[in-house]
């Protein structure tokens, strides 16, 4: 099984960026107690899980079905839903 380096870098970038943003928003929430940040934290958590699943699927042949699975799209739908909630929630 040959791994495309571009895909690997993309998945790694998504995972690392979502981890950094999750940590930053957690620190921001602890300081400000802004309710919108709870939904933003959930969004970054979903993106982190998605990135981890996609990254693992590159190295474990039995999980190669993950990128094409509908569950990844459900995760994207949840991210969009929580973005909408974060935008519409009043402080």
Gaussian input, Z-matrix of N, CA and C with variables (Angstrom, degrees):
# hf/3-21g

backbone

0 1
 N
 C     1     B1
 C     2     B2     1     A1
 N     3     B3     2     A2     1     D1
 C     4     B4     3     A3     2     D2
 C     5     B5     4     A4     3     D3
 N     6     B6     5     A5     4     D4
 C     7     B7     6     A6     5     D5
 C     8     B8     7     A7     6     D6
 N     9     B9     8     A8     7     D7
 C    10    B10     9     A9     8     D8
 C    11    B11    10    A10     9     D9
 N    12    B12    11    A11    10    D10
 C    13    B13    12    A12    11    D11
 C    14    B14    13    A13    12    D12
 N    15    B15    14    A14    13    D13
 C    16    B16    15    A15    14    D14
 C    17    B17    16    A16    15    D15
 N    18    B18    17    A17    16    D16
 C    19    B19    18    A18    17    D17
 C    20    B20    19    A19    18    D18
 N    21    B21    20    A20    19    D19
 C    22    B22    21    A21    20    D20
 C    23    B23    22    A22    21    D21
 N    24    B24    23    A23    22    D22
 C    25    B25    24    A24    23    D23
 C    26    B26    25    A25    24    D24
 N    27    B27    26    A26    25    D25
 C    28    B28    27    A27    26    D26
 C    29    B29    28    A28    27    D27
 N    30    B30    29    A29    28    D28
 C    31    B31    30    A30    29    D29
 C    32    B32    31    A31    30    D30
 N    33    B33    32    A32    31    D31
 C    34    B34    33    A33    32    D32
 C    35    B35    34    A34    33    D33
 N    36    B36    35    A35    34    D34
 C    37    B37    36    A36    35    D35
 C    38    B38    37    A37    36    D36
 N    39    B39    38    A38    37    D37
 C    40    B40    39    A39    38    D38
 C    41    B41    40    A40    39    D39
 N    42    B42    41    A41    40    D40
 C    43    B43    42    A42    41    D41
 C    44    B44    43    A43    42    D42
 N    45    B45    44    A44    43    D43
 C    46    B46    45    A45    44    D44
 C    47    B47    46    A46    45    D45
 N    48    B48    47    A47    46    D46
 C    49    B49    48    A48    47    D47
 C    50    B50    49    A49    48    D48
 N    51    B51    50    A50    49    D49
 C    52    B52    51    A51    50    D50
 C    53    B53    52    A52    51    D51
 N    54    B54    53    A53    52    D52
 C    55    B55    54    A54    53    D53
 C    56    B56    55    A55    54    D54
 N    57    B57    56    A56    55    D55
 C    58    B58    57    A57    56    D56
 C    59    B59    58    A58    57    D57
 N    60    B60    59    A59    58    D58
 C    61    B61    60    A60    59    D59
 C    62    B62    61    A61    60    D60
 N    63    B63    62    A62    61    D61
 C    64    B64    63    A63    62    D62
 C    65    B65    64    A64    63    D63
 N    66    B66    65    A65    64    D64
 C    67    B67    66    A66    65    D65
 C    68    B68    67    A67    66    D66
 N    69    B69    68    A68    67    D67
 C    70    B70    69    A69    68    D68
 C    71    B71    70    A70    69    D69
 N    72    B72    71    A71    70    D70
 C    73    B73    72    A72    71    D71
 C    74    B74    73    A73    72    D72
 N    75    B75    74    A74    73    D73
 C    76    B76    75    A75    74    D74
 C    77    B77    76    A76    75    D75
 N    78    B78    77    A77    76    D76
 C    79    B79    78    A78    77    D77
 C    80    B80    79    A79    78    D78
 N    81    B81    80    A80    79    D79
 C    82    B82    81    A81    80    D80
 C    83    B83    82    A82    81    D81
 N    84    B84    83    A83    82    D82
 C    85    B85    84    A84    83    D83
 C    86    B86    85    A85    84    D84
 N    87    B87    86    A86    85    D85
 C    88    B88    87    A87    86    D86
 C    89    B89    88    A88    87    D87
 N    90    B90    89    A89    88    D88
 C    91    B91    90    A90    89    D89
 C    92    B92    91    A91    90    D90
 N    93    B93    92    A92    91    D91
 C    94    B94    93    A93    92    D92
 C    95    B95    94    A94    93    D93
 N    96    B96    95    A95    94    D94
 C    97    B97    96    A96    95    D95
 C    98    B98    97    A97    96    D96
 N    99    B99    98    A98    97    D97
 C   100   B100    99    A99    98    D98
 C   101   B101   100   A100    99    D99
 N   102   B102   101   A101   100   D100
 C   103   B103   102   A102   101   D101
 C   104   B104   103   A103   102   D102
 N   105   B105   104   A104   103   D103
 C   106   B106   105   A105   104   D104
 C   107   B107   106   A106   105   D105
 N   108   B108   107   A107   106   D106
 C   109   B109   108   A108   107   D107
 C   110   B110   109   A109   108   D108
 N   111   B111   110   A110   109   D109
 C   112   B112   111   A111   110   D110
 C   113   B113   112   A112   111   D111
 N   114   B114   113   A113   112   D112
 C   115   B115   114   A114   113   D113
 C   116   B116   115   A115   114   D114
 N   117   B117   116   A116   115   D115
 C   118   B118   117   A117   116   D116
 C   119   B119   118   A118   117   D117
 N   120   B120   119   A119   118   D118
 C   121   B121   120   A120   119   D119
 C   122   B122   121   A121   120   D120
 N   123   B123   122   A122   121   D121
 C   124   B124   123   A123   122   D122
 C   125   B125   124   A124   123   D123
 N   126   B126   125   A125   124   D124
 C   127   B127   126   A126   125   D125
 C   128   B128   127   A127   126   D126
 N   129   B129   128   A128   127   D127
 C   130   B130   129   A129   128   D128
 C   131   B131   130   A130   129   D129
 N   132   B132   131   A131   130   D130
 C   133   B133   132   A132   131   D131
 C   134   B134   133   A133   132   D132
 N   135   B135   134   A134   133   D133
 C   136   B136   135   A135   134   D134
 C   137   B137   136   A136   135   D135
 N   138   B138   137   A137   136   D136
 C   139   B139   138   A138   137   D137
 C   140   B140   139   A139   138   D138
 N   141   B141   140   A140   139   D139
 C   142   B142   141   A141   140   D140
 C   143   B143   142   A142   141   D141
 N   144   B144   143   A143   142   D142
 C   145   B145   144   A144   143   D143
 C   146   B146   145   A145   144   D144
 N   147   B147   146   A146   145   D145
 C   148   B148   147   A147   146   D146
 C   149   B149   148   A148   147   D147
 N   150   B150   149   A149   148   D148
 C   151   B151   150   A150   149   D149
 C   152   B152   151   A151   150   D150
 N   153   B153   152   A152   151   D151
 C   154   B154   153   A153   152   D152
 C   155   B155   154   A154   153   D153
 N   156   B156   155   A155   154   D154
 C   157   B157   156   A156   155   D155
 C   158   B158   157   A157   156   D156
 N   159   B159   158   A158   157   D157
 C   160   B160   159   A159   158   D158
 C   161   B161   160   A160   159   D159
 N   162   B162   161   A161   160   D160
 C   163   B163   162   A162   161   D161
 C   164   B164   163   A163   162   D162
 N   165   B165   164   A164   163   D163
 C   166   B166   165   A165   164   D164
 C   167   B167   166   A166   165   D165
 N   168   B168   167   A167   166   D166
 C   169   B169   168   A168   167   D167
 C   170   B170   169   A169   168   D168
 N   171   B171   170   A170   169   D169
 C   172   B172   171   A171   170   D170
 C   173   B173   172   A172   171   D171
 N   174   B174   173   A173   172   D172
 C   175   B175   174   A174   173   D173
 C   176   B176   175   A175   174   D174
 N   177   B177   176   A176   175   D175
 C   178   B178   177   A177   176   D176
 C   179   B179   178   A178   177   D177
 N   180   B180   179   A179   178   D178
 C   181   B181   180   A180   179   D179
 C   182   B182   181   A181   180   D180
 N   183   B183   182   A182   181   D181
 C   184   B184   183   A183   182   D182
 C   185   B185   184   A184   183   D183
 N   186   B186   185   A185   184   D184
 C   187   B187   186   A186   185   D185
 C   188   B188   187   A187   186   D186
 N   189   B189   188   A188   187   D187
 C   190   B190   189   A189   188   D188
 C   191   B191   190   A190   189   D189
 N   192   B192   191   A191   190   D190
 C   193   B193   192   A192   191   D191
 C   194   B194   193   A193   192   D192
 N   195   B195   194   A194   193   D193
 C   196   B196   195   A195   194   D194
 C   197   B197   196   A196   195   D195
 N   198   B198   197   A197   196   D196
 C   199   B199   198   A198   197   D197
 C   200   B200   199   A199   198   D198
 N   201   B201   200   A200   199   D199
 C   202   B202   201   A201   200   D200
 C   203   B203   202   A202   201   D201
 N   204   B204   203   A203   202   D202
 C   205   B205   204   A204   203   D203
 C   206   B206   205   A205   204   D204
 N   207   B207   206   A206   205   D205
 C   208   B208   207   A207   206   D206
 C   209   B209   208   A208   207   D207
 N   210   B210   209   A209   208   D208
 C   211   B211   210   A210   209   D209
 C   212   B212   211   A211   210   D210
 N   213   B213   212   A212   211   D211
 C   214   B214   213   A213   212   D212
 C   215   B215   214   A214   213   D213
 N   216   B216   215   A215   214   D214
 C   217   B217   216   A216   215   D215
 C   218   B218   217   A217   216   D216
 N   219   B219   218   A218   217   D217
 C   220   B220   219   A219   218   D218
 C   221   B221   220   A220   219   D219
 N   222   B222   221   A221   220   D220
 C   223   B223   222   A222   221   D221
 C   224   B224   223   A223   222   D222
 N   225   B225   224   A224   223   D223
 C   226   B226   225   A225   224   D224
 C   227   B227   226   A226   225   D225
 N   228   B228   227   A227   226   D226
 C   229   B229   228   A228   227   D227
 C   230   B230   229   A229   228   D228
 N   231   B231   230   A230   229   D229
 C   232   B232   231   A231   230   D230
 C   233   B233   232   A232   231   D231
 N   234   B234   233   A233   232   D232
 C   235   B235   234   A234   233   D233
 C   236   B236   235   A235   234   D234
 N   237   B237   236   A236   235   D235
 C   238   B238   237   A237   236   D236
 C   239   B239   238   A238   237   D237
 N   240   B240   239   A239   238   D238
 C   241   B241   240   A240   239   D239
 C   242   B242   241   A241   240   D240
 N   243   B243   242   A242   241   D241
 C   244   B244   243   A243   242   D242
 C   245   B245   244   A244   243   D243
 N   246   B246   245   A245   244   D244
 C   247   B247   246   A246   245   D245
 C   248   B248   247   A247   246   D246
 N   249   B249   248   A248   247   D247
 C   250   B250   249   A249   248   D248
 C   251   B251   250   A250   249   D249
 N   252   B252   251   A251   250   D250
 C   253   B253   252   A252   251   D251
 C   254   B254   253   A253   252   D252
 N   255   B255   254   A254   253   D253
 C   256   B256   255   A255   254   D254
 C   257   B257   256   A256   255   D255
 N   258   B258   257   A257   256   D256
 C   259   B259   258   A258   257   D257
 C   260   B260   259   A259   258   D258
 N   261   B261   260   A260   259   D259
 C   262   B262   261   A261   260   D260
 C   263   B263   262   A262   261   D261
 N   264   B264   263   A263   262   D262
 C   265   B265   264   A264   263   D263
 C   266   B266   265   A265   264   D264
 N   267   B267   266   A266   265   D265
 C   268   B268   267   A267   266   D266
 C   269   B269   268   A268   267   D267
 N   270   B270   269   A269   268   D268
 C   271   B271   270   A270   269   D269
 C   272   B272   271   A271   270   D270

   B1=1.4422
   B2=1.5301
   B3=1.3063
   B4=1.4512
   B5=1.5288
   B6=1.3259
   B7=1.4657
   B8=1.5211
   B9=1.3162
   B10=1.4602
   B11=1.5253
   B12=1.3364
   B13=1.4593
   B14=1.5329
   B15=1.3250
   B16=1.4629
   B17=1.5112
   B18=1.3222
   B19=1.4716
   B20=1.5230
   B21=1.3220
   B22=1.4627
   B23=1.5269
   B24=1.3207
   B25=1.4674
   B26=1.5238
   B27=1.3212
   B28=1.4609
   B29=1.5228
   B30=1.3196
   B31=1.4656
   B32=1.5238
   B33=1.3305
   B34=1.4659
   B35=1.5285
   B36=1.3156
   B37=1.4698
   B38=1.5254
   B39=1.3274
   B40=1.4615
   B41=1.5294
   B42=1.3235
   B43=1.4546
   B44=1.5269
   B45=1.3171
   B46=1.4623
   B47=1.5246
   B48=1.3266
   B49=1.4607
   B50=1.5258
   B51=1.3174
   B52=1.4671
   B53=1.5232
   B54=1.3236
   B55=1.4614
   B56=1.5280
   B57=1.3254
   B58=1.4648
   B59=1.5294
   B60=1.3315
   B61=1.4608
   B62=1.5293
   B63=1.3217
   B64=1.4666
   B65=1.5216
   B66=1.3135
   B67=1.4671
   B68=1.5288
   B69=1.3263
   B70=1.4698
   B71=1.5293
   B72=1.3237
   B73=1.4647
   B74=1.5248
   B75=1.3357
   B76=1.4717
   B77=1.5214
   B78=1.3247
   B79=1.4643
   B80=1.5290
   B81=1.3270
   B82=1.4670
   B83=1.5195
   B84=1.3290
   B85=1.4600
   B86=1.5265
   B87=1.3250
   B88=1.4670
   B89=1.5283
   B90=1.3200
   B91=1.4638
   B92=1.5240
   B93=1.3391
   B94=1.4683
   B95=1.5233
   B96=1.3208
   B97=1.4757
   B98=1.5370
   B99=1.3209
   B100=1.4568
   B101=1.5320
   B102=1.3293
   B103=1.4660
   B104=1.5319
   B105=1.3079
   B106=1.4662
   B107=1.5192
   B108=1.3042
   B109=1.4574
   B110=1.5313
   B111=1.3116
   B112=1.4693
   B113=1.5304
   B114=1.3186
   B115=1.4668
   B116=1.5267
   B117=1.3128
   B118=1.4627
   B119=1.5302
   B120=1.3264
   B121=1.4701
   B122=1.5226
   B123=1.3097
   B124=1.4715
   B125=1.5278
   B126=1.3155
   B127=1.4622
   B128=1.5183
   B129=1.3249
   B130=1.4621
   B131=1.5220
   B132=1.3194
   B133=1.4648
   B134=1.5285
   B135=1.3412
   B136=1.4594
   B137=1.5271
   B138=1.3262
   B139=1.4642
   B140=1.5260
   B141=1.3317
   B142=1.4605
   B143=1.5280
   B144=1.3133
   B145=1.4671
   B146=1.5220
   B147=1.3212
   B148=1.4672
   B149=1.5246
   B150=1.3220
   B151=1.4539
   B152=1.5185
   B153=1.3286
   B154=1.4622
   B155=1.5246
   B156=1.3280
   B157=1.4728
   B158=1.5239
   B159=1.3265
   B160=1.4518
   B161=1.5232
   B162=1.3266
   B163=1.4634
   B164=1.5239
   B165=1.3104
   B166=1.4634
   B167=1.5176
   B168=1.3274
   B169=1.4649
   B170=1.5289
   B171=1.3270
   B172=1.4660
   B173=1.5216
   B174=1.3303
   B175=1.4531
   B176=1.5224
   B177=1.3091
   B178=1.4675
   B179=1.5233
   B180=1.3308
   B181=1.4704
   B182=1.5265
   B183=1.3146
   B184=1.4697
   B185=1.5239
   B186=1.3266
   B187=1.4646
   B188=1.5270
   B189=1.3104
   B190=1.4685
   B191=1.5275
   B192=1.3195
   B193=1.4653
   B194=1.5226
   B195=1.3216
   B196=1.4658
   B197=1.5223
   B198=1.3511
   B199=1.4709
   B200=1.5274
   B201=1.3257
   B202=1.4534
   B203=1.5248
   B204=1.3100
   B205=1.4498
   B206=1.5297
   B207=1.2991
   B208=1.4558
   B209=1.5185
   B210=1.3381
   B211=1.4587
   B212=1.5272
   B213=1.3089
   B214=1.4711
   B215=1.5236
   B216=1.3314
   B217=1.4697
   B218=1.5163
   B219=1.3177
   B220=1.4632
   B221=1.5275
   B222=1.3173
   B223=1.4602
   B224=1.5157
   B225=1.3277
   B226=1.4682
   B227=1.5276
   B228=1.3176
   B229=1.4579
   B230=1.5270
   B231=1.3246
   B232=1.4602
   B233=1.5276
   B234=1.3275
   B235=1.4637
   B236=1.5252
   B237=1.3164
   B238=1.4671
   B239=1.5249
   B240=1.3219
   B241=1.4592
   B242=1.5297
   B243=1.3209
   B244=1.4561
   B245=1.5276
   B246=1.3208
   B247=1.4660
   B248=1.5264
   B249=1.3271
   B250=1.4622
   B251=1.5251
   B252=1.3313
   B253=1.4598
   B254=1.5263
   B255=1.3249
   B256=1.4621
   B257=1.5201
   B258=1.3105
   B259=1.4621
   B260=1.5265
   B261=1.3223
   B262=1.4677
   B263=1.5317
   B264=1.3177
   B265=1.4665
   B266=1.5177
   B267=1.3256
   B268=1.4615
   B269=1.5193
   B270=1.2934
   B271=1.4481
   B272=1.4798
   A1=108.79
   A2=116.40
   A3=121.32
   A4=109.20
   A5=115.62
   A6=121.43
   A7=108.67
   A8=115.86
   A9=121.40
   A10=108.80
   A11=116.78
   A12=121.59
   A13=111.64
   A14=117.57
   A15=120.37
   A16=112.04
   A17=116.48
   A18=121.21
   A19=109.94
   A20=116.24
   A21=120.62
   A22=110.69
   A23=117.34
   A24=120.88
   A25=111.60
   A26=117.09
   A27=120.77
   A28=111.13
   A29=117.18
   A30=121.03
   A31=111.18
   A32=116.95
   A33=120.56
   A34=110.34
   A35=116.87
   A36=120.69
   A37=111.03
   A38=116.65
   A39=121.04
   A40=110.20
   A41=116.43
   A42=121.03
   A43=111.33
   A44=117.10
   A45=120.70
   A46=111.23
   A47=116.56
   A48=119.62
   A49=111.35
   A50=117.51
   A51=119.02
   A52=111.06
   A53=118.31
   A54=121.12
   A55=110.64
   A56=117.20
   A57=121.31
   A58=110.38
   A59=116.80
   A60=119.90
   A61=111.93
   A62=117.18
   A63=120.63
   A64=110.23
   A65=116.98
   A66=120.43
   A67=110.88
   A68=116.83
   A69=120.32
   A70=111.70
   A71=116.78
   A72=118.56
   A73=111.75
   A74=117.31
   A75=119.23
   A76=110.73
   A77=116.67
   A78=120.47
   A79=109.93
   A80=117.08
   A81=120.94
   A82=111.33
   A83=117.14
   A84=120.05
   A85=111.09
   A86=116.64
   A87=120.18
   A88=110.20
   A89=117.19
   A90=120.52
   A91=113.04
   A92=117.26
   A93=119.51
   A94=114.93
   A95=118.67
   A96=123.70
   A97=112.50
   A98=116.11
   A99=121.73
   A100=108.76
   A101=117.28
   A102=121.74
   A103=112.75
   A104=117.34
   A105=119.56
   A106=111.62
   A107=116.56
   A108=120.04
   A109=112.42
   A110=117.65
   A111=120.16
   A112=109.18
   A113=116.85
   A114=120.59
   A115=110.99
   A116=117.03
   A117=120.44
   A118=109.59
   A119=117.38
   A120=120.72
   A121=111.04
   A122=116.94
   A123=120.67
   A124=110.14
   A125=116.66
   A126=120.68
   A127=110.45
   A128=116.67
   A129=119.46
   A130=111.73
   A131=117.45
   A132=120.60
   A133=110.52
   A134=117.52
   A135=120.64
   A136=111.34
   A137=116.43
   A138=119.47
   A139=111.31
   A140=117.39
   A141=120.88
   A142=110.73
   A143=116.97
   A144=120.97
   A145=110.20
   A146=116.21
   A147=120.42
   A148=110.77
   A149=116.92
   A150=120.77
   A151=112.24
   A152=116.31
   A153=119.76
   A154=111.69
   A155=116.39
   A156=119.57
   A157=111.81
   A158=116.20
   A159=119.73
   A160=111.05
   A161=117.62
   A162=121.07
   A163=111.27
   A164=116.41
   A165=120.24
   A166=110.82
   A167=117.29
   A168=120.23
   A169=112.34
   A170=117.37
   A171=119.76
   A172=112.10
   A173=117.13
   A174=121.25
   A175=114.46
   A176=117.19
   A177=121.06
   A178=107.76
   A179=117.29
   A180=119.98
   A181=114.35
   A182=117.77
   A183=119.18
   A184=111.99
   A185=117.69
   A186=121.28
   A187=112.53
   A188=117.12
   A189=120.17
   A190=112.33
   A191=118.46
   A192=122.38
   A193=111.72
   A194=119.20
   A195=121.93
   A196=113.45
   A197=120.73
   A198=118.61
   A199=114.49
   A200=117.56
   A201=119.66
   A202=112.98
   A203=116.73
   A204=121.12
   A205=110.93
   A206=116.00
   A207=121.69
   A208=113.58
   A209=117.21
   A210=119.42
   A211=111.68
   A212=117.43
   A213=120.37
   A214=109.09
   A215=116.61
   A216=120.01
   A217=111.06
   A218=117.55
   A219=120.55
   A220=108.93
   A221=116.75
   A222=120.70
   A223=111.65
   A224=116.73
   A225=120.23
   A226=110.96
   A227=116.16
   A228=119.94
   A229=110.77
   A230=117.22
   A231=120.72
   A232=111.37
   A233=116.88
   A234=120.50
   A235=109.86
   A236=116.76
   A237=120.18
   A238=111.53
   A239=116.61
   A240=120.52
   A241=111.24
   A242=117.01
   A243=119.80
   A244=112.08
   A245=118.15
   A246=120.30
   A247=110.51
   A248=115.46
   A249=119.73
   A250=110.76
   A251=116.91
   A252=120.76
   A253=110.55
   A254=116.90
   A255=120.39
   A256=110.94
   A257=115.81
   A258=119.82
   A259=111.69
   A260=117.37
   A261=120.45
   A262=113.43
   A263=118.62
   A264=120.70
   A265=109.49
   A266=114.45
   A267=118.53
   A268=109.06
   A269=115.51
   A270=120.32
   A271=108.58
   D1=123.50
   D2=-179.40
   D3=-101.09
   D4=132.87
   D5=-177.58
   D6=-100.57
   D7=127.39
   D8=176.84
   D9=-74.40
   D10=122.73
   D11=-175.43
   D12=-65.44
   D13=-32.40
   D14=178.30
   D15=-65.24
   D16=-43.57
   D17=177.55
   D18=-64.75
   D19=-41.76
   D20=179.20
   D21=-60.49
   D22=-45.36
   D23=179.09
   D24=-65.34
   D25=-37.89
   D26=178.36
   D27=-64.01
   D28=-49.40
   D29=-179.98
   D30=-63.25
   D31=-40.92
   D32=179.08
   D33=-65.35
   D34=-39.98
   D35=179.83
   D36=-64.16
   D37=-44.10
   D38=178.25
   D39=-60.43
   D40=-44.33
   D41=-177.37
   D42=-66.40
   D43=-47.30
   D44=-178.19
   D45=-67.18
   D46=-43.42
   D47=179.52
   D48=-63.42
   D49=-42.16
   D50=-179.95
   D51=-67.92
   D52=-32.74
   D53=176.43
   D54=-66.69
   D55=-44.00
   D56=178.84
   D57=-64.08
   D58=-44.73
   D59=-179.53
   D60=-67.73
   D61=-35.02
   D62=175.83
   D63=-62.51
   D64=-45.74
   D65=178.99
   D66=-62.69
   D67=-42.35
   D68=-179.28
   D69=-64.95
   D70=-41.52
   D71=-179.53
   D72=-73.01
   D73=-30.39
   D74=174.78
   D75=-64.26
   D76=-43.52
   D77=177.44
   D78=-63.43
   D79=-41.68
   D80=178.99
   D81=-63.49
   D82=-40.41
   D83=179.52
   D84=-65.32
   D85=-42.11
   D86=-179.99
   D87=-60.83
   D88=-37.34
   D89=-179.31
   D90=-77.36
   D91=-39.98
   D92=-171.09
   D93=-103.65
   D94=-23.12
   D95=-176.52
   D96=58.40
   D97=28.13
   D98=177.93
   D99=-75.64
   D100=124.73
   D101=-176.06
   D102=-64.29
   D103=-28.08
   D104=178.42
   D105=-62.09
   D106=-31.29
   D107=-178.02
   D108=-69.37
   D109=-22.17
   D110=174.93
   D111=-62.62
   D112=-45.90
   D113=-179.68
   D114=-69.00
   D115=-35.47
   D116=177.34
   D117=-66.74
   D118=-38.65
   D119=175.83
   D120=-61.69
   D121=-42.13
   D122=178.36
   D123=-62.62
   D124=-40.11
   D125=178.89
   D126=-60.49
   D127=-49.21
   D128=-178.73
   D129=-67.50
   D130=-30.67
   D131=175.35
   D132=-65.48
   D133=-44.77
   D134=176.63
   D135=-61.35
   D136=-41.46
   D137=179.21
   D138=-66.69
   D139=-35.19
   D140=176.62
   D141=-65.64
   D142=-45.33
   D143=178.62
   D144=-62.50
   D145=-42.40
   D146=178.56
   D147=-61.59
   D148=-44.95
   D149=179.21
   D150=-63.27
   D151=-40.27
   D152=177.72
   D153=-64.47
   D154=-44.29
   D155=178.62
   D156=-61.83
   D157=-43.43
   D158=179.75
   D159=-65.95
   D160=-39.93
   D161=179.57
   D162=-66.28
   D163=-44.57
   D164=179.30
   D165=-63.71
   D166=-35.71
   D167=-178.59
   D168=-64.98
   D169=-20.61
   D170=177.02
   D171=-71.97
   D172=-30.14
   D173=-173.54
   D174=-103.43
   D175=-17.32
   D176=-179.67
   D177=-111.37
   D178=106.40
   D179=-175.50
   D180=-58.30
   D181=-30.74
   D182=-178.96
   D183=-71.82
   D184=-12.22
   D185=178.83
   D186=-106.66
   D187=18.18
   D188=-177.30
   D189=-68.58
   D190=-11.19
   D191=178.89
   D192=-78.55
   D193=-13.74
   D194=-174.19
   D195=-60.43
   D196=-48.75
   D197=-177.23
   D198=-59.77
   D199=-28.61
   D200=-178.76
   D201=-97.54
   D202=1.80
   D203=-176.73
   D204=-78.30
   D205=149.07
   D206=179.51
   D207=-66.87
   D208=-21.23
   D209=-179.94
   D210=-63.51
   D211=-33.55
   D212=177.35
   D213=-63.08
   D214=-39.63
   D215=179.56
   D216=-70.71
   D217=-32.34
   D218=175.10
   D219=-65.14
   D220=-39.21
   D221=175.63
   D222=-60.48
   D223=-41.96
   D224=177.12
   D225=-64.14
   D226=-38.38
   D227=177.36
   D228=-63.75
   D229=-40.78
   D230=177.29
   D231=-64.28
   D232=-38.85
   D233=176.95
   D234=-60.34
   D235=-45.89
   D236=178.88
   D237=-63.55
   D238=-40.13
   D239=178.42
   D240=-62.11
   D241=-45.91
   D242=179.46
   D243=-69.14
   D244=-30.58
   D245=173.27
   D246=-62.94
   D247=-43.16
   D248=177.86
   D249=-62.54
   D250=-44.51
   D251=179.84
   D252=-63.23
   D253=-42.66
   D254=179.77
   D255=-63.28
   D256=-36.01
   D257=179.22
   D258=-72.19
   D259=-35.50
   D260=-172.88
   D261=-90.87
   D262=-16.12
   D263=-179.52
   D264=-73.45
   D265=132.04
   D266=177.18
   D267=-83.19
   D268=152.32
   D269=-178.94
   D270=-69.50

